[in-house]
């Protein structure tokens, strides 16, 4: 059985990141945004058109995703483009599932030859 250490600064910080990560994923619209951004970067107006909602609503969802580290943004003129941070998504998923003994073998780092 794996030992659970909840007292150190590192584990509290890790837990906080995971809570923020899963909070960002807890909304269906945000999940759909991430799936769309997996294919290519998109500007806010494209997302507004795709979801048929007002710009402030999409901006709110993007802010939550950005705060969780799941999306990155870049400004080009007056447009802001968003893209999925695939490396961070993968790291968060692996870190979370790797905490559980039943999953940990799938996420062990392989030794280089």
NORVENZI-V970187 format. One record per helix or strand. SS is the DSSP state (a for helix, b for strand). FROM is the first residue (numbers start at 1). TO is the last residue. If there is no record, write none. Layout:
BEGIN
SS,FROM,TO
SS,FROM,TO
END
This chain:
BEGIN
a,9,25
a,28,39
b,42,43
a,44,51
a,55,67
b,71,76
b,79,84
a,86,98
a,101,107
END
